Amino acid sequence: MDMKFLMKQAQMMQKKIEETKAELAQKEIKVSSGGGMIEIVINGQQEIKEIKIEPDVIDASEKEMLEDLILAAVNEAIRQSKELVTQEMSKLTGGISMPGLF
């Protein structure tokens, strides 16, 4: 194979990856826990954009339950965001795993 061709392909792939990362920053996923009492909005770069807590769930005597609901929602949001990244990037790589690329 021609080295210039390979370099050009690598540059094109890098550009597509950067474009996809920018698109992922704009995509948002909404996750809830506790039957909608806690709602988390996260983007495709695992940045939490919003946390909503229903007033009914705020009770000092139920502090641990509230913490558990928030933790569950945040962890699920991160999991779904990572899954979104994997799906979008696999479109670029044809499903081939490229650790450290994203």
Backbone as XML, in Angstrom:
<?xml version="1.0"?>
<chain id="A" units="angstrom">
  <residue number="1" name="MET">
    <atom name="N" x="0.826" y="-1.195" z="0.000"/>
    <atom name="CA" x="0.000" y="0.000" z="0.000"/>
    <atom name="C" x="0.863" y="1.247" z="0.000"/>
  </residue>
  <residue number="2" name="ASP">
    <atom name="N" x="0.324" y="2.252" z="-0.593"/>
    <atom name="CA" x="0.992" y="3.541" z="-0.689"/>
    <atom name="C" x="0.936" y="4.237" z="0.677"/>
  </residue>
  <residue number="3" name="MET">
    <atom name="N" x="2.073" y="4.676" z="1.185"/>
    <atom name="CA" x="2.158" y="5.338" z="2.489"/>
    <atom name="C" x="1.367" y="6.639" z="2.501"/>
  </residue>
  <residue number="4" name="LYS">
    <atom name="N" x="1.391" y="7.398" z="1.405"/>
    <atom name="CA" x="0.617" y="8.642" z="1.342"/>
    <atom name="C" x="-0.876" y="8.350" z="1.484"/>
  </residue>
  <residue number="5" name="PHE">
    <atom name="N" x="-1.317" y="7.288" z="0.829"/>
    <atom name="CA" x="-2.721" y="6.888" z="0.910"/>
    <atom name="C" x="-3.096" y="6.553" z="2.352"/>
  </residue>
  <residue number="6" name="LEU">
    <atom name="N" x="-2.246" y="5.782" z="3.026"/>
    <atom name="CA" x="-2.508" y="5.415" z="4.414"/>
    <atom name="C" x="-2.549" y="6.638" z="5.325"/>
  </residue>
  <residue number="7" name="MET">
    <atom name="N" x="-1.647" y="7.573" z="5.112"/>
    <atom name="CA" x="-1.623" y="8.796" z="5.922"/>
    <atom name="C" x="-2.892" y="9.608" z="5.684"/>
  </residue>
  <residue number="8" name="LYS">
    <atom name="N" x="-3.319" y="9.691" z="4.436"/>
    <atom name="CA" x="-4.534" y="10.436" z="4.117"/>
    <atom name="C" x="-5.745" y="9.773" z="4.772"/>
  </residue>
  <residue number="9" name="GLN">
    <atom name="N" x="-5.804" y="8.440" z="4.717"/>
    <atom name="CA" x="-6.908" y="7.713" z="5.342"/>
    <atom name="C" x="-6.927" y="7.961" z="6.853"/>
  </residue>
  <residue number="10" name="ALA">
    <atom name="N" x="-5.744" y="7.941" z="7.463"/>
    <atom name="CA" x="-5.643" y="8.172" z="8.908"/>
    <atom name="C" x="-6.106" y="9.582" z="9.263"/>
  </residue>
  <residue number="11" name="GLN">
    <atom name="N" x="-5.744" y="10.559" z="8.452"/>
    <atom name="CA" x="-6.173" y="11.935" z="8.696"/>
    <atom name="C" x="-7.681" y="12.075" z="8.544"/>
  </residue>
  <residue number="12" name="MET">
    <atom name="N" x="-8.246" y="11.408" z="7.546"/>
    <atom name="CA" x="-9.694" y="11.458" z="7.339"/>
    <atom name="C" x="-10.422" y="10.805" z="8.516"/>
  </residue>
  <residue number="13" name="MET">
    <atom name="N" x="-9.886" y="9.691" z="9.004"/>
    <atom name="CA" x="-10.486" y="9.014" z="10.153"/>
    <atom name="C" x="-10.424" y="9.904" z="11.386"/>
  </residue>
  <residue number="14" name="GLN">
    <atom name="N" x="-9.297" y="10.555" z="11.605"/>
    <atom name="CA" x="-9.152" y="11.452" z="12.758"/>
    <atom name="C" x="-10.154" y="12.594" z="12.673"/>
  </residue>
  <residue number="15" name="LYS">
    <atom name="N" x="-10.343" y="13.140" z="11.481"/>
    <atom name="CA" x="-11.310" y="14.222" z="11.301"/>
    <atom name="C" x="-12.727" y="13.734" z="11.614"/>
  </residue>
  <residue number="16" name="LYS">
    <atom name="N" x="-13.075" y="12.543" z="11.136"/>
    <atom name="CA" x="-14.406" y="11.987" z="11.399"/>
    <atom name="C" x="-14.598" y="11.728" z="12.887"/>
  </residue>
  <residue number="17" name="ILE">
    <atom name="N" x="-13.561" y="11.273" z="13.549"/>
    <atom name="CA" x="-13.642" y="11.032" z="14.992"/>
    <atom name="C" x="-13.892" y="12.339" z="15.732"/>
  </residue>
  <residue number="18" name="GLU">
    <atom name="N" x="-13.169" y="13.384" z="15.371"/>
    <atom name="CA" x="-13.357" y="14.685" z="16.017"/>
    <atom name="C" x="-14.766" y="15.223" z="15.765"/>
  </residue>
  <residue number="19" name="GLU">
    <atom name="N" x="-15.269" y="15.053" z="14.549"/>
    <atom name="CA" x="-16.636" y="15.495" z="14.234"/>
    <atom name="C" x="-17.655" y="14.721" z="15.059"/>
  </residue>
  <residue number="20" name="THR">
    <atom name="N" x="-17.438" y="13.420" z="15.190"/>
    <atom name="CA" x="-18.354" y="12.588" z="15.970"/>
    <atom name="C" x="-18.312" y="12.978" z="17.443"/>
  </residue>
  <residue number="21" name="LYS">
    <atom name="N" x="-17.132" y="13.264" z="17.972"/>
    <atom name="CA" x="-17.019" y="13.712" z="19.364"/>
    <atom name="C" x="-17.799" y="15.013" z="19.580"/>
  </residue>
  <residue number="22" name="ALA">
    <atom name="N" x="-17.705" y="15.927" z="18.624"/>
    <atom name="CA" x="-18.439" y="17.185" z="18.730"/>
    <atom name="C" x="-19.947" y="16.937" z="18.693"/>
  </residue>
  <residue number="23" name="GLU">
    <atom name="N" x="-20.364" y="16.015" z="17.838"/>
    <atom name="CA" x="-21.792" y="15.667" z="17.766"/>
    <atom name="C" x="-22.247" y="15.022" z="19.068"/>
  </residue>
  <residue number="24" name="LEU">
    <atom name="N" x="-21.426" y="14.160" z="19.650"/>
    <atom name="CA" x="-21.774" y="13.498" z="20.901"/>
    <atom name="C" x="-21.929" y="14.494" z="22.042"/>
  </residue>
  <residue number="25" name="ALA">
    <atom name="N" x="-21.161" y="15.568" z="22.007"/>
    <atom name="CA" x="-21.278" y="16.597" z="23.044"/>
    <atom name="C" x="-22.651" y="17.259" z="22.999"/>
  </residue>
  <residue number="26" name="GLN">
    <atom name="N" x="-23.280" y="17.246" z="21.828"/>
    <atom name="CA" x="-24.589" y="17.872" z="21.659"/>
    <atom name="C" x="-25.747" y="16.911" z="21.949"/>
  </residue>
  <residue number="27" name="LYS">
    <atom name="N" x="-25.486" y="15.619" z="21.896"/>
    <atom name="CA" x="-26.547" y="14.635" z="22.137"/>
    <atom name="C" x="-26.767" y="14.482" z="23.634"/>
  </residue>
  <residue number="28" name="GLU">
    <atom name="N" x="-28.021" y="14.423" z="24.021"/>
    <atom name="CA" x="-28.351" y="14.285" z="25.435"/>
    <atom name="C" x="-29.219" y="13.048" z="25.678"/>
  </residue>
  <residue number="29" name="ILE">
    <atom name="N" x="-28.988" y="12.454" z="26.809"/>
    <atom name="CA" x="-29.748" y="11.289" z="27.249"/>
    <atom name="C" x="-30.394" y="11.668" z="28.569"/>
  </residue>
  <residue number="30" name="LYS">
    <atom name="N" x="-31.675" y="11.351" z="28.713"/>
    <atom name="CA" x="-32.394" y="11.620" z="29.952"/>
    <atom name="C" x="-32.651" y="10.286" z="30.650"/>
  </residue>
  <residue number="31" name="VAL">
    <atom name="N" x="-32.250" y="10.197" z="31.915"/>
    <atom name="CA" x="-32.391" y="8.982" z="32.701"/>
    <atom name="C" x="-33.092" y="9.349" z="34.005"/>
  </residue>
  <residue number="32" name="SER">
    <atom name="N" x="-33.927" y="8.445" z="34.503"/>
    <atom name="CA" x="-34.579" y="8.715" z="35.782"/>
    <atom name="C" x="-34.485" y="7.503" z="36.688"/>
  </residue>
  <residue number="33" name="SER">
    <atom name="N" x="-34.690" y="7.739" z="37.969"/>
    <atom name="CA" x="-34.767" y="6.656" z="38.942"/>
    <atom name="C" x="-35.868" y="7.010" z="39.930"/>
  </residue>
  <residue number="34" name="GLY">
    <atom name="N" x="-36.261" y="6.017" z="40.707"/>
    <atom name="CA" x="-37.316" y="6.251" z="41.686"/>
    <atom name="C" x="-38.636" y="6.603" z="41.034"/>
  </residue>
  <residue number="35" name="GLY">
    <atom name="N" x="-38.911" y="5.991" z="39.892"/>
    <atom name="CA" x="-40.175" y="6.276" z="39.217"/>
    <atom name="C" x="-40.278" y="7.707" z="38.731"/>
  </residue>
  <residue number="36" name="GLY">
    <atom name="N" x="-39.137" y="8.292" z="38.379"/>
    <atom name="CA" x="-39.128" y="9.655" z="37.863"/>
    <atom name="C" x="-38.880" y="10.710" z="38.932"/>
  </residue>
  <residue number="37" name="MET">
    <atom name="N" x="-38.618" y="10.278" z="40.145"/>
    <atom name="CA" x="-38.372" y="11.247" z="41.229"/>
    <atom name="C" x="-37.026" y="11.957" z="41.044"/>
  </residue>
  <residue number="38" name="ILE">
    <atom name="N" x="-36.081" y="11.259" z="40.442"/>
    <atom name="CA" x="-34.766" y="11.829" z="40.131"/>
    <atom name="C" x="-34.587" y="11.737" z="38.628"/>
  </residue>
  <residue number="39" name="GLU">
    <atom name="N" x="-34.148" y="12.829" z="38.015"/>
    <atom name="CA" x="-33.923" y="12.837" z="36.572"/>
    <atom name="C" x="-32.550" y="13.449" z="36.291"/>
  </residue>
  <residue number="40" name="ILE">
    <atom name="N" x="-31.791" y="12.741" z="35.470"/>
    <atom name="CA" x="-30.442" y="13.172" z="35.099"/>
    <atom name="C" x="-30.401" y="13.357" z="33.587"/>
  </residue>
  <residue number="41" name="VAL">
    <atom name="N" x="-29.772" y="14.442" z="33.140"/>
    <atom name="CA" x="-29.519" y="14.646" z="31.717"/>
    <atom name="C" x="-28.005" y="14.649" z="31.550"/>
  </residue>
  <residue number="42" name="ILE">
    <atom name="N" x="-27.529" y="13.797" z="30.633"/>
    <atom name="CA" x="-26.097" y="13.651" z="30.391"/>
    <atom name="C" x="-25.857" y="13.736" z="28.889"/>
  </residue>
  <residue number="43" name="ASN">
    <atom name="N" x="-24.676" y="14.202" z="28.496"/>
    <atom name="CA" x="-24.379" y="14.235" z="27.062"/>
    <atom name="C" x="-23.472" y="13.070" z="26.691"/>
  </residue>
  <residue number="44" name="GLY">
    <atom name="N" x="-23.110" y="13.005" z="25.423"/>
    <atom name="CA" x="-22.287" y="11.918" z="24.917"/>
    <atom name="C" x="-20.825" y="12.008" z="25.305"/>
  </residue>
  <residue number="45" name="GLN">
    <atom name="N" x="-20.480" y="12.980" z="26.141"/>
    <atom name="CA" x="-19.116" y="13.070" z="26.659"/>
    <atom name="C" x="-19.096" y="12.838" z="28.170"/>
  </residue>
  <residue number="46" name="GLN">
    <atom name="N" x="-20.142" y="12.192" z="28.656"/>
    <atom name="CA" x="-20.312" y="11.875" z="30.066"/>
    <atom name="C" x="-20.292" y="13.105" z="30.972"/>
  </residue>
  <residue number="47" name="GLU">
    <atom name="N" x="-20.803" y="14.217" z="30.462"/>
    <atom name="CA" x="-20.950" y="15.421" z="31.272"/>
    <atom name="C" x="-22.397" y="15.509" z="31.728"/>
  </residue>
  <residue number="48" name="ILE">
    <atom name="N" x="-22.594" y="15.570" z="33.044"/>
    <atom name="CA" x="-23.940" y="15.733" z="33.591"/>
    <atom name="C" x="-24.363" y="17.171" z="33.312"/>
  </residue>
  <residue number="49" name="LYS">
    <atom name="N" x="-25.486" y="17.312" z="32.610"/>
    <atom name="CA" x="-25.962" y="18.637" z="32.216"/>
    <atom name="C" x="-27.056" y="19.154" z="33.147"/>
  </residue>
  <residue number="50" name="GLU">
    <atom name="N" x="-27.784" y="18.229" z="33.763"/>
    <atom name="CA" x="-28.912" y="18.647" z="34.587"/>
    <atom name="C" x="-29.278" y="17.538" z="35.566"/>
  </residue>
  <residue number="51" name="ILE">
    <atom name="N" x="-29.662" y="17.941" z="36.764"/>
    <atom name="CA" x="-30.199" y="17.016" z="37.756"/>
    <atom name="C" x="-31.481" y="17.645" z="38.290"/>
  </residue>
  <residue number="52" name="LYS">
    <atom name="N" x="-32.573" y="16.875" z="38.221"/>
    <atom name="CA" x="-33.848" y="17.348" z="38.765"/>
    <atom name="C" x="-34.273" y="16.382" z="39.867"/>
  </residue>
  <residue number="53" name="ILE">
    <atom name="N" x="-34.730" y="16.964" z="40.957"/>
    <atom name="CA" x="-35.198" y="16.180" z="42.090"/>
    <atom name="C" x="-36.604" y="16.647" z="42.438"/>
  </residue>
  <residue number="54" name="GLU">
    <atom name="N" x="-37.544" y="15.720" z="42.422"/>
    <atom name="CA" x="-38.915" y="16.048" z="42.797"/>
    <atom name="C" x="-38.949" y="16.419" z="44.279"/>
  </residue>
  <residue number="55" name="PRO">
    <atom name="N" x="-39.633" y="17.489" z="44.637"/>
    <atom name="CA" x="-39.679" y="17.927" z="46.043"/>
    <atom name="C" x="-40.182" y="16.848" z="47.009"/>
  </residue>
  <residue number="56" name="ASP">
    <atom name="N" x="-41.066" y="15.973" z="46.528"/>
    <atom name="CA" x="-41.626" y="14.934" z="47.404"/>
    <atom name="C" x="-40.574" y="13.978" z="47.946"/>
  </residue>
  <residue number="57" name="VAL">
    <atom name="N" x="-39.470" y="13.831" z="47.232"/>
    <atom name="CA" x="-38.447" y="12.869" z="47.644"/>
    <atom name="C" x="-37.437" y="13.504" z="48.610"/>
  </residue>
  <residue number="58" name="ILE">
    <atom name="N" x="-37.523" y="14.806" z="48.798"/>
    <atom name="CA" x="-36.588" y="15.497" z="49.690"/>
    <atom name="C" x="-37.136" y="15.438" z="51.118"/>
  </residue>
  <residue number="59" name="ASP">
    <atom name="N" x="-36.506" y="14.613" z="51.925"/>
    <atom name="CA" x="-36.916" y="14.405" z="53.308"/>
    <atom name="C" x="-35.654" y="14.052" z="54.077"/>
  </residue>
  <residue number="60" name="ALA">
    <atom name="N" x="-35.300" y="14.869" z="55.049"/>
    <atom name="CA" x="-34.065" y="14.657" z="55.804"/>
    <atom name="C" x="-34.010" y="13.265" z="56.429"/>
  </residue>
  <residue number="61" name="SER">
    <atom name="N" x="-35.139" y="12.715" z="56.806"/>
    <atom name="CA" x="-35.142" y="11.389" z="57.423"/>
    <atom name="C" x="-34.919" y="10.279" z="56.391"/>
  </residue>
  <residue number="62" name="GLU">
    <atom name="N" x="-35.043" y="10.628" z="55.099"/>
    <atom name="CA" x="-34.846" y="9.665" z="54.007"/>
    <atom name="C" x="-33.603" y="9.996" z="53.178"/>
  </residue>
  <residue number="63" name="LYS">
    <atom name="N" x="-32.643" y="10.621" z="53.822"/>
    <atom name="CA" x="-31.425" y="11.078" z="53.149"/>
    <atom name="C" x="-30.730" y="9.953" z="52.374"/>
  </residue>
  <residue number="64" name="GLU">
    <atom name="N" x="-30.573" y="8.780" z="52.985"/>
    <atom name="CA" x="-29.885" y="7.671" z="52.324"/>
    <atom name="C" x="-30.633" y="7.205" z="51.079"/>
  </residue>
  <residue number="65" name="MET">
    <atom name="N" x="-31.961" y="7.197" z="51.134"/>
    <atom name="CA" x="-32.745" y="6.792" z="49.970"/>
    <atom name="C" x="-32.524" y="7.779" z="48.821"/>
  </residue>
  <residue number="66" name="LEU">
    <atom name="N" x="-32.524" y="9.070" z="49.133"/>
    <atom name="CA" x="-32.299" y="10.088" z="48.106"/>
    <atom name="C" x="-30.917" y="9.924" z="47.493"/>
  </residue>
  <residue number="67" name="GLU">
    <atom name="N" x="-29.922" y="9.706" z="48.332"/>
    <atom name="CA" x="-28.562" y="9.500" z="47.827"/>
    <atom name="C" x="-28.495" y="8.276" z="46.913"/>
  </residue>
  <residue number="68" name="ASP">
    <atom name="N" x="-29.165" y="7.199" z="47.304"/>
    <atom name="CA" x="-29.182" y="5.979" z="46.483"/>
    <atom name="C" x="-29.862" y="6.221" z="45.140"/>
  </residue>
  <residue number="69" name="LEU">
    <atom name="N" x="-30.966" y="6.972" z="45.140"/>
    <atom name="CA" x="-31.679" y="7.274" z="43.894"/>
    <atom name="C" x="-30.810" y="8.111" z="42.955"/>
  </residue>
  <residue number="70" name="ILE">
    <atom name="N" x="-30.123" y="9.094" z="43.514"/>
    <atom name="CA" x="-29.243" y="9.945" z="42.699"/>
    <atom name="C" x="-28.091" y="9.115" z="42.146"/>
  </residue>
  <residue number="71" name="LEU">
    <atom name="N" x="-27.494" y="8.307" z="42.988"/>
    <atom name="CA" x="-26.378" y="7.456" z="42.561"/>
    <atom name="C" x="-26.817" y="6.505" z="41.446"/>
  </residue>
  <residue number="72" name="ALA">
    <atom name="N" x="-27.975" y="5.886" z="41.609"/>
    <atom name="CA" x="-28.480" y="4.968" z="40.581"/>
    <atom name="C" x="-28.706" y="5.701" z="39.260"/>
  </residue>
  <residue number="73" name="ALA">
    <atom name="N" x="-29.282" y="6.886" z="39.312"/>
    <atom name="CA" x="-29.563" y="7.648" z="38.088"/>
    <atom name="C" x="-28.272" y="8.093" z="37.408"/>
  </residue>
  <residue number="74" name="VAL">
    <atom name="N" x="-27.310" y="8.568" z="38.182"/>
    <atom name="CA" x="-26.040" y="9.017" z="37.604"/>
    <atom name="C" x="-25.302" y="7.851" z="36.959"/>
  </residue>
  <residue number="75" name="ASN">
    <atom name="N" x="-25.229" y="6.726" z="37.653"/>
    <atom name="CA" x="-24.531" y="5.565" z="37.088"/>
    <atom name="C" x="-25.200" y="5.061" z="35.816"/>
  </residue>
  <residue number="76" name="GLU">
    <atom name="N" x="-26.519" y="5.044" z="35.786"/>
    <atom name="CA" x="-27.237" y="4.610" z="34.589"/>
    <atom name="C" x="-27.026" y="5.613" z="33.453"/>
  </residue>
  <residue number="77" name="ALA">
    <atom name="N" x="-27.014" y="6.899" z="33.779"/>
    <atom name="CA" x="-26.779" y="7.918" z="32.756"/>
    <atom name="C" x="-25.393" y="7.748" z="32.134"/>
  </residue>
  <residue number="78" name="ILE">
    <atom name="N" x="-24.396" y="7.527" z="32.965"/>
    <atom name="CA" x="-23.032" y="7.322" z="32.455"/>
    <atom name="C" x="-22.974" y="6.068" z="31.591"/>
  </residue>
  <residue number="79" name="ARG">
    <atom name="N" x="-23.617" y="4.986" z="32.034"/>
    <atom name="CA" x="-23.617" y="3.745" z="31.263"/>
    <atom name="C" x="-24.247" y="3.968" z="29.888"/>
  </residue>
  <residue number="80" name="GLN">
    <atom name="N" x="-25.390" y="4.654" z="29.857"/>
    <atom name="CA" x="-26.062" y="4.890" z="28.580"/>
    <atom name="C" x="-25.262" y="5.828" z="27.687"/>
  </residue>
  <residue number="81" name="SER">
    <atom name="N" x="-24.604" y="6.808" z="28.288"/>
    <atom name="CA" x="-23.777" y="7.728" z="27.506"/>
    <atom name="C" x="-22.599" y="6.990" z="26.877"/>
  </residue>
  <residue number="82" name="LYS">
    <atom name="N" x="-21.960" y="6.118" z="27.634"/>
    <atom name="CA" x="-20.838" y="5.336" z="27.093"/>
    <atom name="C" x="-21.315" y="4.413" z="25.981"/>
  </residue>
  <residue number="83" name="GLU">
    <atom name="N" x="-22.502" y="3.851" z="26.155"/>
    <atom name="CA" x="-23.072" y="2.982" z="25.123"/>
    <atom name="C" x="-23.317" y="3.778" z="23.835"/>
  </residue>
  <residue number="84" name="LEU">
    <atom name="N" x="-23.807" y="5.004" z="23.979"/>
    <atom name="CA" x="-24.022" y="5.877" z="22.827"/>
    <atom name="C" x="-22.700" y="6.141" z="22.109"/>
  </residue>
  <residue number="85" name="VAL">
    <atom name="N" x="-21.656" y="6.427" z="22.856"/>
    <atom name="CA" x="-20.333" y="6.671" z="22.269"/>
    <atom name="C" x="-19.863" y="5.439" z="21.511"/>
  </residue>
  <residue number="86" name="THR">
    <atom name="N" x="-20.002" y="4.278" z="22.119"/>
    <atom name="CA" x="-19.574" y="3.037" z="21.476"/>
    <atom name="C" x="-20.327" y="2.821" z="20.168"/>
  </residue>
  <residue number="87" name="GLN">
    <atom name="N" x="-21.635" y="3.050" z="20.178"/>
    <atom name="CA" x="-22.437" y="2.876" z="18.969"/>
    <atom name="C" x="-22.008" y="3.848" z="17.875"/>
  </residue>
  <residue number="88" name="GLU">
    <atom name="N" x="-21.831" y="5.104" z="18.237"/>
    <atom name="CA" x="-21.469" y="6.110" z="17.236"/>
    <atom name="C" x="-20.076" y="5.869" z="16.668"/>
  </residue>
  <residue number="89" name="MET">
    <atom name="N" x="-19.132" y="5.514" z="17.524"/>
    <atom name="CA" x="-17.762" y="5.302" z="17.062"/>
    <atom name="C" x="-17.641" y="4.011" z="16.254"/>
  </residue>
  <residue number="90" name="SER">
    <atom name="N" x="-18.452" y="3.003" z="16.586"/>
    <atom name="CA" x="-18.371" y="1.759" z="15.820"/>
    <atom name="C" x="-18.851" y="1.970" z="14.389"/>
  </residue>
  <residue number="91" name="LYS">
    <atom name="N" x="-19.658" y="2.993" z="14.172"/>
    <atom name="CA" x="-20.063" y="3.329" z="12.810"/>
    <atom name="C" x="-18.847" y="3.766" z="11.989"/>
  </residue>
  <residue number="92" name="LEU">
    <atom name="N" x="-17.898" y="4.415" z="12.656"/>
    <atom name="CA" x="-16.684" y="4.884" z="11.969"/>
    <atom name="C" x="-15.677" y="3.766" z="11.746"/>
  </residue>
  <residue number="93" name="THR">
    <atom name="N" x="-15.620" y="2.856" z="12.705"/>
    <atom name="CA" x="-14.578" y="1.830" z="12.650"/>
    <atom name="C" x="-15.084" y="0.509" z="12.094"/>
  </residue>
  <residue number="94" name="GLY">
    <atom name="N" x="-16.332" y="0.480" z="11.685"/>
    <atom name="CA" x="-16.897" y="-0.753" z="11.151"/>
    <atom name="C" x="-17.040" y="-1.838" z="12.201"/>
  </residue>
  <residue number="95" name="GLY">
    <atom name="N" x="-17.183" y="-1.416" z="13.456"/>
    <atom name="CA" x="-17.363" y="-2.374" z="14.544"/>
    <atom name="C" x="-16.075" y="-2.874" z="15.153"/>
  </residue>
  <residue number="96" name="ILE">
    <atom name="N" x="-14.947" y="-2.462" z="14.608"/>
    <atom name="CA" x="-13.653" y="-2.895" z="15.140"/>
    <atom name="C" x="-13.342" y="-2.069" z="16.387"/>
  </residue>
  <residue number="97" name="SER">
    <atom name="N" x="-13.027" y="-2.741" z="17.473"/>
    <atom name="CA" x="-12.696" y="-2.061" z="18.720"/>
    <atom name="C" x="-11.300" y="-1.461" z="18.614"/>
  </residue>
  <residue number="98" name="MET">
    <atom name="N" x="-11.206" y="-0.180" z="18.945"/>
    <atom name="CA" x="-9.912" y="0.506" z="18.908"/>
    <atom name="C" x="-9.709" y="1.192" z="20.250"/>
  </residue>
  <residue number="99" name="PRO">
    <atom name="N" x="-9.245" y="0.447" z="21.270"/>
    <atom name="CA" x="-9.066" y="0.992" z="22.605"/>
    <atom name="C" x="-8.199" y="2.250" z="22.600"/>
  </residue>
  <residue number="100" name="GLY">
    <atom name="N" x="-8.632" y="3.219" z="23.405"/>
    <atom name="CA" x="-7.871" y="4.451" z="23.538"/>
    <atom name="C" x="-8.143" y="5.466" z="22.441"/>
  </residue>
  <residue number="101" name="LEU">
    <atom name="N" x="-8.904" y="5.076" z="21.444"/>
    <atom name="CA" x="-9.183" y="5.987" z="20.324"/>
    <atom name="C" x="-10.237" y="7.010" z="20.695"/>
  </residue>
  <residue number="102" name="PHE">
    <atom name="N" x="-11.162" y="6.638" z="21.540"/>
    <atom name="CA" x="-12.265" y="7.536" z="21.900"/>
    <atom name="C" x="-12.165" y="7.950" z="23.332"/>
  </residue>
</chain>
